[in-house]
Amino acid sequence: MDAFMDALVSGHTEIIPPEYDWFAPLLGDWDFDYFDGYNASAPRQVKGEWLFRRVLNGSGIQDLFICPSRVTMEANPQPDGEYGAAIRMFNPVQGCYDMVYACEKYIKRLVFRMESGKLTGTVLDNPAEKWVFSEMTEDSFHWQNVTVLPDGTWKINSDVYAKRKYKKE
């Protein structure tokens, strides 16, 4: 590994208290099925991959979201696909995670909190937009991009169903 990667990627430290280490189950490499286009004649399904690591001396969690996956990019190119990166930093004052997600098309800022057993991120410039991690197990998780409608119901914009590539170290 080079000096940059050695400094960026890190192991677990006590910077994030155990009761707030909400993203720990996601550490590792994941394959996923992405679904959207629910208002179209048929939903779209795309294979992707999601990689999570501890970074910055253990004070944050970074991920790479790759859709379509590197393996399927040539065979199944998606003109609106994303190759993005997020960094989540624990905020001890607020008891949450501040997050920035960047891809070629946009940058979003979110705040993540644990709500009813789900890791729920609220987009700061559009609080009706939520990114939600749920059903997290050792080998799988579910992620959704939702819009909270005025009546409080959730409109699902996209779903990710992820399976671990291999056991985390």
Backbone as CSV, one residue per row, in Angstrom:
resi,resn,N_x,N_y,N_z,CA_x,CA_y,CA_z,C_x,C_y,C_z
1,MET,0.846,-1.175,0.000,0.000,0.000,0.000,0.895,1.243,0.000
2,ASP,0.444,2.291,-0.629,1.247,3.514,-0.639,0.961,4.362,0.600
3,ALA,1.725,5.452,0.767,1.617,6.286,1.973,0.226,6.879,2.133
4,PHE,-0.407,7.290,1.039,-1.746,7.875,1.122,-2.735,6.848,1.667
5,MET,-2.740,5.649,1.106,-3.660,4.603,1.555,-3.356,4.189,2.997
6,ASP,-2.069,4.115,3.356,-1.696,3.786,4.734,-2.261,4.809,5.713
7,ALA,-2.237,6.092,5.324,-2.733,7.150,6.208,-4.256,7.218,6.221
8,LEU,-4.894,6.906,5.106,-6.349,7.008,5.003,-7.057,5.849,5.694
9,VAL,-6.761,4.631,5.279,-7.450,3.447,5.790,-6.877,3.102,7.158
10,SER,-7.750,2.820,8.104,-7.287,2.565,9.467,-8.109,1.469,10.118
11,GLY,-7.649,1.046,11.248,-8.378,0.058,12.032,-9.300,0.734,13.019
12,HIS,-9.893,-0.077,13.848,-10.816,0.420,14.875,-10.049,1.139,15.971
13,THR,-10.572,2.269,16.399,-10.044,2.983,17.553,-11.217,3.283,18.481
14,GLU,-10.947,3.922,19.588,-12.006,4.273,20.535,-12.614,5.641,20.233
15,ILE,-12.298,6.231,19.084,-12.840,7.546,18.736,-14.364,7.488,18.623
16,ILE,-14.872,6.411,18.013,-16.319,6.214,17.909,-16.732,5.283,19.050
17,PRO,-17.533,5.769,19.999,-17.963,4.903,21.100,-18.752,3.698,20.572
18,PRO,-18.611,2.548,21.217,-19.301,1.339,20.733,-20.800,1.543,20.503
19,GLU,-21.459,2.308,21.359,-22.909,2.498,21.202,-23.266,3.353,19.985
20,TYR,-22.265,3.998,19.367,-22.491,4.796,18.153,-21.788,4.219,16.929
21,ASP,-21.247,3.030,17.054,-20.521,2.419,15.931,-21.505,1.733,14.976
22,TRP,-22.498,2.503,14.560,-23.630,1.986,13.788,-23.240,1.433,12.431
23,PHE,-22.183,1.954,11.818,-21.805,1.527,10.469,-20.857,0.326,10.468
24,ALA,-20.409,-0.117,11.647,-19.480,-1.251,11.734,-19.988,-2.493,11.005
25,PRO,-21.290,-2.836,11.074,-21.745,-4.033,10.356,-21.570,-3.946,8.840
26,LEU,-21.398,-2.732,8.320,-21.266,-2.570,6.869,-19.826,-2.659,6.382
27,LEU,-18.849,-2.673,7.291,-17.452,-2.722,6.881,-17.190,-3.968,6.054
28,GLY,-16.530,-3.774,4.920,-16.218,-4.882,4.028,-16.684,-4.594,2.612
29,ASP,-16.735,-5.649,1.822,-17.058,-5.545,0.398,-18.378,-6.260,0.115
30,TRP,-19.222,-5.597,-0.678,-20.576,-6.080,-0.926,-20.897,-6.072,-2.417
31,ASP,-21.622,-7.072,-2.869,-22.273,-7.069,-4.182,-23.732,-6.735,-3.928
32,PHE,-24.364,-6.063,-4.887,-25.771,-5.738,-4.676,-26.571,-5.745,-5.962
33,ASP,-27.880,-5.838,-5.765,-28.864,-5.631,-6.825,-29.534,-4.298,-6.535
34,TYR,-29.489,-3.416,-7.519,-30.082,-2.078,-7.418,-31.366,-2.070,-8.237
35,PHE,-32.434,-1.539,-7.655,-33.722,-1.451,-8.343,-34.210,-0.012,-8.318
36,ASP,-34.710,0.460,-9.456,-35.404,1.741,-9.518,-36.365,1.694,-10.697
37,GLY,-36.899,2.840,-11.077,-37.853,2.875,-12.187,-39.195,2.283,-11.825
38,TYR,-39.598,2.464,-10.564,-40.852,1.868,-10.105,-42.069,2.455,-10.815
39,ASN,-41.943,3.640,-11.375,-43.068,4.237,-12.105,-43.032,3.907,-13.590
40,ALA,-42.005,3.200,-14.042,-41.892,2.789,-15.442,-42.685,1.502,-15.655
41,SER,-42.736,1.048,-16.898,-43.477,-0.176,-17.185,-42.856,-1.389,-16.496
42,ALA,-41.531,-1.366,-16.300,-40.847,-2.444,-15.575,-39.690,-1.831,-14.794
43,PRO,-39.545,-2.187,-13.521,-38.414,-1.659,-12.755,-37.083,-2.076,-13.376
44,ARG,-36.070,-1.250,-13.163,-34.724,-1.560,-13.644,-33.966,-2.271,-12.536
45,GLN,-33.150,-3.243,-12.917,-32.267,-3.944,-11.988,-30.853,-3.869,-12.537
46,VAL,-29.914,-3.455,-11.682,-28.518,-3.318,-12.078,-27.648,-3.937,-10.987
47,LYS,-26.608,-4.664,-11.385,-25.635,-5.219,-10.436,-24.646,-4.133,-10.052
48,GLY,-24.310,-4.060,-8.761,-23.351,-3.071,-8.291,-22.480,-3.631,-7.195
49,GLU,-21.602,-2.771,-6.695,-20.755,-3.149,-5.564,-20.599,-1.943,-4.652
50,TRP,-20.414,-2.233,-3.360,-20.299,-1.189,-2.345,-19.190,-1.614,-1.392
51,LEU,-18.208,-0.758,-1.177,-17.045,-1.055,-0.362,-16.976,-0.070,0.802
52,PHE,-16.872,-0.571,2.039,-16.842,0.256,3.253,-15.541,0.006,4.020
53,ARG,-14.911,1.096,4.505,-13.696,0.991,5.312,-13.695,2.045,6.420
54,ARG,-12.991,1.729,7.518,-12.696,2.745,8.529,-11.560,3.608,7.981
55,VAL,-11.637,4.924,8.257,-10.633,5.853,7.750,-10.281,6.889,8.809
56,LEU,-9.242,7.650,8.496,-8.843,8.817,9.281,-8.679,8.492,10.758
57,ASN,-7.776,7.538,11.013,-7.453,7.117,12.373,-8.666,6.566,13.114
58,GLY,-9.601,5.992,12.374,-10.774,5.368,12.975,-11.902,6.323,13.295
59,SER,-11.794,7.593,12.895,-12.828,8.571,13.240,-13.967,8.614,12.225
60,GLY,-13.809,7.910,11.106,-14.851,7.943,10.086,-15.000,6.625,9.361
61,ILE,-16.056,6.559,8.573,-16.337,5.408,7.709,-16.458,5.957,6.296
62,GLN,-15.677,5.400,5.378,-15.751,5.822,3.982,-16.260,4.668,3.144
63,ASP,-16.978,5.012,2.071,-17.418,3.959,1.162,-17.259,4.392,-0.279
64,LEU,-17.233,3.396,-1.141,-17.299,3.575,-2.588,-18.545,2.865,-3.076
65,PHE,-19.390,3.590,-3.795,-20.633,3.053,-4.373,-20.400,2.971,-5.873
66,ILE,-20.472,1.755,-6.430,-20.149,1.536,-7.839,-21.320,0.825,-8.500
67,CYS,-22.019,1.530,-9.380,-23.212,0.972,-10.022,-23.320,1.507,-11.452
68,PRO,-23.167,0.678,-12.477,-23.002,-0.776,-12.394,-21.621,-1.153,-11.861
69,SER,-21.518,-2.415,-11.420,-20.269,-2.905,-10.845,-19.167,-2.875,-11.902
70,ARG,-17.931,-2.919,-11.432,-16.801,-2.927,-12.368,-16.836,-4.149,-13.268
71,VAL,-17.338,-5.257,-12.770,-17.409,-6.486,-13.569,-18.441,-6.355,-14.694
72,THR,-19.538,-5.648,-14.440,-20.619,-5.575,-15.427,-20.666,-4.252,-16.194
73,MET,-19.750,-3.318,-15.910,-19.791,-1.994,-16.528,-19.813,-2.032,-18.056
74,GLU,-18.963,-2.861,-18.654,-18.914,-2.922,-20.121,-20.124,-3.636,-20.704
75,ALA,-20.536,-4.730,-20.089,-21.661,-5.507,-20.608,-23.003,-4.826,-20.376
76,ASN,-23.106,-4.030,-19.303,-24.375,-3.403,-18.956,-24.154,-1.941,-18.547
77,PRO,-23.665,-1.114,-19.504,-23.432,0.291,-19.138,-24.752,0.998,-18.828
78,GLN,-24.695,1.893,-17.876,-25.879,2.661,-17.488,-25.513,4.144,-17.615
79,PRO,-26.170,4.867,-18.523,-25.796,6.272,-18.711,-25.947,7.114,-17.450
80,ASP,-26.812,6.697,-16.537,-27.002,7.447,-15.292,-26.401,6.710,-14.095
81,GLY,-25.493,5.769,-14.350,-24.852,5.037,-13.270,-24.017,5.966,-12.393
82,GLU,-23.614,5.453,-11.235,-22.828,6.261,-10.299,-21.581,5.524,-9.847
83,TYR,-20.506,6.280,-9.787,-19.256,5.847,-9.175,-18.974,6.931,-8.158
84,GLY,-19.382,6.702,-6.903,-19.334,7.756,-5.906,-18.630,7.340,-4.635
85,ALA,-18.306,8.346,-3.817,-17.642,8.111,-2.542,-18.342,8.913,-1.454
86,ALA,-18.444,8.303,-0.282,-19.032,8.986,0.877,-18.056,8.894,2.027
87,ILE,-18.091,9.908,2.868,-17.355,9.857,4.122,-18.295,10.273,5.234
88,ARG,-18.334,9.441,6.270,-19.191,9.673,7.435,-18.286,9.903,8.634
89,MET,-18.431,11.037,9.277,-17.631,11.363,10.454,-18.546,11.409,11.668
90,PHE,-18.140,10.707,12.716,-18.917,10.714,13.947,-18.896,12.113,14.541
91,ASN,-20.065,12.606,14.948,-20.224,13.912,15.568,-20.603,13.670,17.033
92,PRO,-19.620,13.724,17.960,-19.915,13.406,19.360,-20.820,14.432,20.042
93,VAL,-20.833,15.657,19.567,-21.677,16.691,20.177,-23.149,16.408,19.895
94,GLN,-23.471,16.017,18.673,-24.852,15.775,18.269,-25.262,14.300,18.385
95,GLY,-24.297,13.394,18.591,-24.621,11.971,18.673,-25.139,11.439,17.351
96,CYS,-24.460,11.811,16.256,-24.881,11.416,14.911,-23.642,11.318,14.025
97,TYR,-23.858,11.082,12.751,-22.781,11.106,11.765,-23.089,12.184,10.740
98,ASP,-22.109,13.015,10.467,-22.194,13.961,9.364,-21.601,13.262,8.149
99,MET,-22.275,13.366,7.004,-21.835,12.645,5.814,-21.833,13.550,4.599
100,VAL,-20.856,13.313,3.720,-20.805,13.950,2.411,-20.690,12.832,1.388
101,TYR,-21.533,12.877,0.357,-21.476,11.921,-0.744,-21.188,12.711,-2.012
102,ALA,-20.197,12.256,-2.771,-19.831,12.937,-4.015,-19.738,11.929,-5.154
103,CYS,-20.304,12.305,-6.285,-20.154,11.540,-7.516,-19.994,12.561,-8.646
104,GLU,-19.916,12.080,-9.858,-19.701,12.976,-11.005,-20.809,14.009,-11.156
105,LYS,-22.034,13.649,-10.777,-23.194,14.500,-11.061,-23.578,15.459,-9.938
106,TYR,-23.229,15.139,-8.679,-23.676,15.975,-7.567,-22.900,15.666,-6.290
107,ILE,-23.097,16.520,-5.308,-22.597,16.320,-3.950,-23.776,16.529,-3.013
108,LYS,-23.923,15.621,-2.042,-25.004,15.743,-1.052,-24.406,15.681,0.342
109,ARG,-25.005,16.443,1.249,-24.658,16.403,2.673,-25.838,15.822,3.431
110,LEU,-25.537,14.886,4.329,-26.572,14.232,5.111,-26.171,14.176,6.580
111,VAL,-27.155,13.968,7.433,-26.935,13.655,8.839,-27.611,12.309,9.085
112,PHE,-26.840,11.369,9.660,-27.365,10.034,9.958,-27.620,9.881,11.441
113,ARG,-28.798,9.349,11.738,-29.181,9.009,13.108,-29.817,7.621,13.101
114,MET,-29.798,6.983,14.256,-30.506,5.713,14.419,-31.945,6.048,14.772
115,GLU,-32.884,5.612,13.925,-34.307,5.874,14.144,-35.081,4.572,13.993
116,SER,-35.685,4.106,15.060,-36.483,2.875,15.052,-35.705,1.696,14.476
117,GLY,-34.445,1.573,14.869,-33.633,0.446,14.422,-33.092,0.573,13.016
118,LYS,-33.290,1.714,12.368,-32.790,1.938,11.010,-31.811,3.103,11.027
119,LEU,-30.728,2.962,10.274,-29.790,4.069,10.094,-30.381,4.991,9.042
120,THR,-30.838,6.152,9.476,-31.579,7.044,8.593,-30.793,8.322,8.363
121,GLY,-30.477,8.564,7.090,-29.778,9.775,6.704,-30.761,10.762,6.110
122,THR,-30.699,12.005,6.571,-31.551,13.064,6.050,-30.684,13.993,5.214
123,VAL,-31.104,14.238,3.974,-30.383,15.143,3.087,-30.623,16.569,3.597
124,LEU,-29.553,17.293,3.885,-29.684,18.587,4.550,-30.401,19.636,3.718
125,ASP,-30.184,19.666,2.398,-30.858,20.698,1.607,-32.226,20.255,1.090
126,ASN,-32.654,19.037,1.461,-33.990,18.545,1.120,-34.399,17.512,2.173
127,PRO,-34.855,17.949,3.346,-35.152,17.018,4.443,-36.196,15.950,4.124
128,ALA,-36.940,16.092,3.052,-37.888,15.051,2.656,-37.172,13.860,2.010
129,GLU,-35.909,14.028,1.635,-35.141,12.939,1.030,-34.359,12.224,2.110
130,LYS,-34.520,10.893,2.178,-33.860,10.062,3.187,-33.107,8.927,2.503
131,TRP,-31.978,8.558,3.084,-31.223,7.369,2.702,-31.224,6.454,3.918
132,VAL,-31.724,5.235,3.771,-32.006,4.388,4.930,-31.328,3.021,4.782
133,PHE,-30.524,2.663,5.788,-29.949,1.320,5.898,-30.784,0.556,6.906
134,SER,-31.208,-0.655,6.529,-32.003,-1.482,7.428,-31.673,-2.956,7.190
135,GLU,-32.247,-3.799,8.024,-32.086,-5.254,7.896,-30.617,-5.640,7.772
136,MET,-29.754,-4.980,8.576,-28.319,-5.259,8.515,-28.004,-6.536,9.286
137,THR,-27.416,-7.488,8.599,-26.930,-8.716,9.220,-25.460,-8.862,8.865
138,GLU,-24.851,-9.918,9.315,-23.441,-10.191,8.991,-23.235,-10.315,7.480
139,ASP,-24.246,-10.798,6.771,-24.068,-11.108,5.357,-24.954,-10.336,4.401
140,SER,-25.801,-9.425,4.899,-26.694,-8.706,3.990,-27.182,-7.401,4.621
141,PHE,-27.665,-6.507,3.769,-28.356,-5.312,4.234,-29.256,-4.798,3.123
142,HIS,-30.182,-3.941,3.510,-31.116,-3.293,2.590,-30.897,-1.796,2.712
143,TRP,-30.852,-1.100,1.591,-30.717,0.357,1.556,-31.818,0.909,0.669
144,GLN,-32.361,2.045,1.057,-33.392,2.700,0.248,-33.130,4.194,0.152
145,ASN,-33.462,4.745,-1.002,-33.571,6.188,-1.196,-35.064,6.456,-1.226
146,VAL,-35.553,7.260,-0.282,-36.994,7.513,-0.187,-37.259,9.010,-0.133
147,THR,-38.475,9.366,-0.515,-38.984,10.721,-0.345,-40.146,10.641,0.628
148,VAL,-40.096,11.460,1.681,-41.193,11.514,2.636,-42.224,12.501,2.093
149,LEU,-43.407,11.986,1.809,-44.483,12.806,1.248,-45.141,13.650,2.338
150,PRO,-45.880,14.688,1.962,-46.509,15.563,2.965,-47.381,14.835,3.984
151,ASP,-47.978,13.695,3.594,-48.812,12.956,4.544,-48.001,12.005,5.431
152,GLY,-46.656,12.016,5.280,-45.784,11.186,6.102,-45.461,9.828,5.513
153,THR,-46.120,9.427,4.434,-45.797,8.144,3.809,-44.494,8.269,3.024
154,TRP,-43.874,7.113,2.799,-42.605,7.081,2.081,-42.824,6.628,0.645
155,LYS,-42.291,7.390,-0.284,-42.238,6.997,-1.699,-40.836,6.443,-1.939
156,ILE,-40.754,5.178,-2.343,-39.459,4.533,-2.563,-38.962,4.904,-3.957
157,ASN,-37.778,5.531,-4.001,-37.166,5.899,-5.273,-36.249,4.803,-5.792
158,SER,-35.517,4.163,-4.879,-34.631,3.065,-5.275,-34.339,2.182,-4.075
159,ASP,-34.006,0.935,-4.373,-33.672,-0.081,-3.371,-32.338,-0.712,-3.727
160,VAL,-31.569,-1.071,-2.706,-30.365,-1.880,-2.862,-30.500,-3.058,-1.912
161,TYR,-30.289,-4.260,-2.437,-30.247,-5.474,-1.634,-28.826,-6.016,-1.767
162,ALA,-28.053,-5.947,-0.682,-26.627,-6.264,-0.722,-26.324,-7.586,-0.035
163,LYS,-25.325,-8.275,-0.572,-24.798,-9.517,0.003,-23.284,-9.367,0.128
164,ARG,-22.767,-9.782,1.267,-21.320,-9.674,1.505,-20.550,-10.540,0.520
165,LYS,-19.458,-9.965,-0.041,-18.603,-10.728,-0.950,-17.847,-11.818,-0.217
166,TYR,-17.350,-11.470,0.975,-16.640,-12.431,1.814,-16.634,-11.877,3.224
167,LYS,-16.287,-12.691,4.165,-16.311,-12.272,5.571,-15.319,-11.141,5.800
168,LYS,-15.738,-10.173,6.638,-14.827,-9.088,6.998,-13.724,-9.627,7.904
169,GLU,-12.600,-8.941,7.865,-11.448,-9.398,8.653,-11.554,-9.003,10.092
